[in-house]
Amino acid sequence: MDYVSIETAATLNTEILPITPPEATLTLTNKSTLRIPKDAIRTSLKASTVDSVFATVYSLGTGGILLSNFLIELDASPVIFGMLSSIPMLVNLIQPLGAYLSELTTSRFQYSMWIFGTARCLWLILFIGVILFSWGNINAQQLEILTLSILLITNLLGGLGSPSWLSWLAMIVPRRLRGRYFGLRNSAASFTNLICVPLAGLFVSHWYQGTIQGYGLLLFISIFFGILSLVCQYFKVDVNPQWQNAISYAGRNAIAQPPQQTKLSHIPDTTSEITPPQNDSFSIWKNSNFLTFLFYFGCWMLAVNISSPFFNLYMLDTLNLDVSWVTLYGSLQAGANLLMLIFWGKLADKIGNRLILIVIGILVALTPLLWLGIGADTWGIWLWFPLLHILLGGVWAAIDLCNNNIQLNIAPTKNQSIYFAIASAVAGVCGALGTTIGSIIAQFPQYGGLFAVFILSTALRLVAIVPLFFVQEPGK
């Protein structure tokens, strides 16, 4: 069996270190270097990429512009629209509990299937709700409440599962490959958006029974692809949280085993190392670098979400653009995201994520100002909106990728899911607070409405970048 070190696999064609005992299922050096079968890594990365494609189709019906347009068709208020954006962020408070529960299990795969499988099947209730609305059995307000209820429950389940899933992926993807791999993975998702978002928009807006009924059918299709994305996880290396730093190959996929089941062999000290769990007490509050990152991340999420959820509302409601136009702009944004992800991934591997976040973050901070003064005229529809979304796609590719990578680099391997959970909880609370502030301001035109929201968001984004100067990125 061929094995490759997670930390030293800069490519998946690195030097193979043979294992003498043919029955060995796990290799640890006397310094506890983790080794995973090279073929298992390759299979896992491919499965994760396909998973991202199917999950992107799933998200078309359960979030984003089409779910927003669905609520607008039901005459939802800006407060309801704000809740649509704030609920997925606020429920991140439950992520520390999810991290704790996941560490009590013996399989990342089984935990993920139970959590995310249940969450995705629950969307079938909303599909039934759309049918009942079409038959006149429930009214628009009841359907709004049902939508927000399903959104709340499914995102609560997602909050329980996300730390375990991210920790699982962090163990599979080699550190030196993270920039390139996540760039490739996100590119696959962006390409899917590029193709599917405008088609979905046209489908919903031109469905012969109406946009609400068209959305219901699209939701059913999205749920089907969401189940397919979970099937892809069957082919990924499984990890036992009880001994996450030791992974053995077990036929279908690799399963983490307790240390007493490991096989030891001496390997030169040139290999990279991962320290196994010790019995010392764990305290995140002693990690000043991670706390500085948390402060930046929280401020950034608050500033961004004051305005971000309301750009679609501005186009769909204030400017009264057809949803097919808005989804077309979303497709252009996804296309730009696709083209730039690989570039940002390679650049991040070379110069680090922090520098990119600072430089591109300043540009992203100024983008809300570009929405001011845009109208639903020929100039805006055919030139300004397309160029603006292309710009947003390119710069947000860098922000999303580098925020994810720097978090993976800063969080230590031990209790990694706890770090991810706390970061998500802080980001969720701050993002929900930002959305709430934005929705309150947008509700009162006498205080500036959406224009005041965009200006305030710009100012706070610039301030949020300052803590990033004090974050230290390992290896950079």
Secondary structure in CASP SS format (residue, H / E / C, confidence):
PFRMAT SS
TARGET T0000
AUTHOR 0000-0000-0000
METHOD secondary structure of the structure
MODEL  1
M C 1.00
D C 1.00
Y E 1.00
V E 1.00
S E 1.00
I C 1.00
E C 1.00
T C 1.00
A C 1.00
A C 1.00
T C 1.00
L C 1.00
N C 1.00
T C 1.00
E C 1.00
I C 1.00
L C 1.00
P C 1.00
I C 1.00
T C 1.00
P C 1.00
P C 1.00
E C 1.00
A C 1.00
T C 1.00
L C 1.00
T E 1.00
L E 1.00
T C 1.00
N C 1.00
K C 1.00
S C 1.00
T C 1.00
L C 1.00
R E 1.00
I E 1.00
P E 1.00
K H 1.00
D H 1.00
A H 1.00
I H 1.00
R H 1.00
T H 1.00
S H 1.00
L H 1.00
K H 1.00
A H 1.00
S H 1.00
T H 1.00
V H 1.00
D H 1.00
S H 1.00
V H 1.00
F H 1.00
A H 1.00
T H 1.00
V H 1.00
Y H 1.00
S H 1.00
L H 1.00
G H 1.00
T H 1.00
G C 1.00
G H 1.00
I H 1.00
L H 1.00
L H 1.00
S H 1.00
N H 1.00
F H 1.00
L H 1.00
I H 1.00
E H 1.00
L C 1.00
D C 1.00
A C 1.00
S C 1.00
P H 1.00
V H 1.00
I H 1.00
F H 1.00
G H 1.00
M H 1.00
L H 1.00
S H 1.00
S H 1.00
I H 1.00
P H 1.00
M H 1.00
L H 1.00
V H 1.00
N H 1.00
L H 1.00
I H 1.00
Q H 1.00
P H 1.00
L H 1.00
G H 1.00
A H 1.00
Y H 1.00
L H 1.00
S H 1.00
E H 1.00
L C 1.00
T C 1.00
T C 1.00
S C 1.00
R H 1.00
F H 1.00
Q H 1.00
Y H 1.00
S H 1.00
M H 1.00
W H 1.00
I H 1.00
F H 1.00
G H 1.00
T H 1.00
A H 1.00
R H 1.00
C H 1.00
L H 1.00
W H 1.00
L H 1.00
I H 1.00
L H 1.00
F H 1.00
I H 1.00
G H 1.00
V H 1.00
I H 1.00
L H 1.00
F H 1.00
S H 1.00
W C 1.00
G C 1.00
N C 1.00
I C 1.00
N C 1.00
A H 1.00
Q H 1.00
Q H 1.00
L H 1.00
E H 1.00
I H 1.00
L H 1.00
T H 1.00
L H 1.00
S H 1.00
I H 1.00
L H 1.00
L H 1.00
I H 1.00
T H 1.00
N H 1.00
L H 1.00
L H 1.00
G H 1.00
G H 1.00
L H 1.00
G H 1.00
S H 1.00
P H 1.00
S H 1.00
W H 1.00
L H 1.00
S H 1.00
W H 1.00
L H 1.00
A H 1.00
M H 1.00
I H 1.00
V C 1.00
P C 1.00
R H 1.00
R H 1.00
L H 1.00
R H 1.00
G H 1.00
R H 1.00
Y H 1.00
F H 1.00
G H 1.00
L H 1.00
R H 1.00
N H 1.00
S H 1.00
A H 1.00
A H 1.00
S H 1.00
F H 1.00
T H 1.00
N H 1.00
L H 1.00
I H 1.00
C H 1.00
V H 1.00
P H 1.00
L H 1.00
A H 1.00
G H 1.00
L H 1.00
F H 1.00
V H 1.00
S H 1.00
H C 1.00
W C 1.00
Y C 1.00
Q C 1.00
G C 1.00
T H 1.00
I H 1.00
Q H 1.00
G H 1.00
Y H 1.00
G H 1.00
L H 1.00
L H 1.00
L H 1.00
F H 1.00
I H 1.00
S H 1.00
I H 1.00
F H 1.00
F H 1.00
G H 1.00
I H 1.00
L H 1.00
S H 1.00
L H 1.00
V H 1.00
C H 1.00
Q H 1.00
Y H 1.00
F H 1.00
K C 1.00
V C 1.00
D C 1.00
V C 1.00
N C 1.00
P H 1.00
Q H 1.00
W H 1.00
Q C 1.00
N C 1.00
A C 1.00
I E 1.00
S E 1.00
Y E 1.00
A E 1.00
G C 1.00
R C 1.00
N E 1.00
A E 1.00
I E 1.00
A E 1.00
Q C 1.00
P C 1.00
P H 1.00
Q H 1.00
Q H 1.00
T C 1.00
K E 1.00
L E 1.00
S C 1.00
H C 1.00
I C 1.00
P C 1.00
D C 1.00
T C 1.00
T C 1.00
S C 1.00
E C 1.00
I C 1.00
T C 1.00
P C 1.00
P C 1.00
Q C 1.00
N C 1.00
D C 1.00
S C 1.00
F C 1.00
S C 1.00
I H 1.00
W H 1.00
K H 1.00
N C 1.00
S H 1.00
N H 1.00
F H 1.00
L H 1.00
T H 1.00
F H 1.00
L H 1.00
F H 1.00
Y H 1.00
F H 1.00
G H 1.00
C H 1.00
W H 1.00
M H 1.00
L H 1.00
A H 1.00
V H 1.00
N H 1.00
I C 1.00
S C 1.00
S H 1.00
P H 1.00
F H 1.00
F H 1.00
N H 1.00
L H 1.00
Y H 1.00
M H 1.00
L H 1.00
D H 1.00
T H 1.00
L C 1.00
N C 1.00
L C 1.00
D C 1.00
V H 1.00
S H 1.00
W H 1.00
V H 1.00
T H 1.00
L H 1.00
Y H 1.00
G H 1.00
S H 1.00
L H 1.00
Q H 1.00
A H 1.00
G H 1.00
A H 1.00
N H 1.00
L H 1.00
L H 1.00
M H 1.00
L H 1.00
I H 1.00
F H 1.00
W H 1.00
G H 1.00
K H 1.00
L H 1.00
A H 1.00
D H 1.00
K H 1.00
I H 1.00
G C 1.00
N H 1.00
R H 1.00
L H 1.00
I H 1.00
L H 1.00
I H 1.00
V H 1.00
I H 1.00
G H 1.00
I H 1.00
L H 1.00
V H 1.00
A H 1.00
L H 1.00
T H 1.00
P H 1.00
L H 1.00
L H 1.00
W H 1.00
L C 1.00
G C 1.00
I C 1.00
G C 1.00
A C 1.00
D C 1.00
T H 1.00
W H 1.00
G H 1.00
I H 1.00
W H 1.00
L H 1.00
W H 1.00
F H 1.00
P H 1.00
L H 1.00
L H 1.00
H H 1.00
I H 1.00
L H 1.00
L H 1.00
G H 1.00
G H 1.00
V H 1.00
W H 1.00
A H 1.00
A H 1.00
I H 1.00
D H 1.00
L H 1.00
C H 1.00
N H 1.00
N H 1.00
N H 1.00
I H 1.00
Q H 1.00
L H 1.00
N H 1.00
I H 1.00
A C 1.00
P C 1.00
T C 1.00
K C 1.00
N C 1.00
Q H 1.00
S H 1.00
I H 1.00
Y H 1.00
F H 1.00
A H 1.00
I H 1.00
A H 1.00
S H 1.00
A H 1.00
V H 1.00
A H 1.00
G H 1.00
V H 1.00
C H 1.00
G H 1.00
A H 1.00
L H 1.00
G H 1.00
T H 1.00
T H 1.00
I H 1.00
G H 1.00
S H 1.00
I H 1.00
I H 1.00
A H 1.00
Q H 1.00
F C 1.00
P H 1.00
Q H 1.00
Y H 1.00
G C 1.00
G H 1.00
L H 1.00
F H 1.00
A H 1.00
V H 1.00
F H 1.00
I H 1.00
L H 1.00
S H 1.00
T H 1.00
A H 1.00
L H 1.00
R H 1.00
L H 1.00
V H 1.00
A H 1.00
I C 1.00
V H 1.00
P H 1.00
L H 1.00
F H 1.00
F H 1.00
V C 1.00
Q C 1.00
E C 1.00
P C 1.00
G C 1.00
K C 1.00
END
